[in-house]
Structures are given as C-alpha cells and as structure tokens.
Amino acid sequence: MKILRIENGNGWFRTSENSEWKEVDKIDKDGLLELLNCFLDSEIDMDVFDEEKLSNAAQQIVYRSVYEKLNALAENKGKFKDESDRKYQDAIEKYSQA
C-alpha cells in the first residue's frame, strides 16, 4: 500500500487503504502514529523524496523528514518490531487475559 506520494507539485499521505489522501504538511502527531502503525503492520510503498517535484517549501521539509525517518526504519523494521514487542510483552500479556 502506498502511504506517501508526490502528485501535481504536492506531497500527500494516507494511513490506510481506505483513508483519503491528505496534504503532508497537514499531518499531526496522530497522523504520524497512524503512519508508523501502518508501516509496521503492512508492506508499504512511498514515492522517493524529490525537492523539485514539490512546489511548497513546507511540504518539502515535512515530506523529506517523514520519508527519511520511515526509510531508515525500513532498514531495521524487523529489529524495531521485535524490540517493541519485547518491551511491551508484559503489558500485552496482562491486558490480553482481562
């Protein structure tokens, strides 16, 4: 599923297959968390950051930052997921039984 795209001079993001595309400079903390969850839970695709294709300076900054962070995380996705699972395993077990 594609979560970041560049189209018609604008950067866009979405957090699920059924969600609407939103301008990347409108992303908030909840949107970032949803992107991260989507990234961890499924195979994702992102348009490569290209400053020349984005006409809005704010979108350039935000898109580049989100793209670079997710791209770096992709290299360590398995390790990150395993560490997260181990860190929260006690809480998961505790609340799964309730």
N, C-alpha and C positions, 0 to 999 in steps of 0.2 A: 504494500500500500504506500502510495506517495504521501508524505506529510509536509514537505517543503517544495514549493515550485516558484519559478520566476516566469511571469507572463505579462506581456504588454507593459513592460517597464516597472512592474510592481512585484514585490515578494509576498507570497501567500503561505498560510499554514492551515492544517486541519488536524484534528486529534482522533478521528475515526473515519472509517469508510463512508459512514452515513452523515457525517457532520459537514457543515458548509465551510467553504474556503473563506478565511479571514485575512485581512492585511496584516503582515508580520509585525508592523510597528504598533499594532493594537494589542499584542499579546501581553497578558498579565501573569502573575505568579501561578494562578490556577491553570492557565493555558500551558505554561511551561511544564507543570507537573503532569498534566494530561499527555503532553507530547512525550515526556520521559516514560510514562507508563506504556503508552502505545509503542514506543521504541523498544522497551524491554519485553513486551508481550508478543510482538509480531515482527515479521520481516518488513522493513520499511525501505523506501526509496526517497531520495532528495535530489533536487536539481543542484548541481555544483554552484557554489557562490561565484558570481561574475559581476564585479562592480560596474562594468559598462552596460550590463543589461538592466540594472536598477537605477531609475532616474531620481529617486527620492533618497537624500542623504541619510535620513533617519532609518529608512528601511535597509540601506546598505549596512549600517552599523549593527542593527538588530539581526538581520539575516546572517551576516558573517559570523556574529557571535554564536547564535544558535547552531548554525551549520557546523562550525569548527568544534563546538563542545560535543555535539552528537556524533560527529565524525571521529573524534578522539575516543569517545566512549565506545563506538562500534568496534574499535580495535581491541578493546578489553571487555566486551559485552559479557562473555561467559564468566570471567573473573568477577566482574562487578555484581552480576546476578547471584553468583554463589556466595559472595561476601554479604550481600544484603539478606539473602535467605538465612545464612548462619546467624547474622546479627539479630534478626527478629524471630528466630525459630522458637524461642521460649514463649514469646507473646502469641505467636501463631498457634502453638500447641495449646496454650492456656485458653484462648478465646475460641478455638475450634471445638473444644469439648463442652462449652457452655450452652 
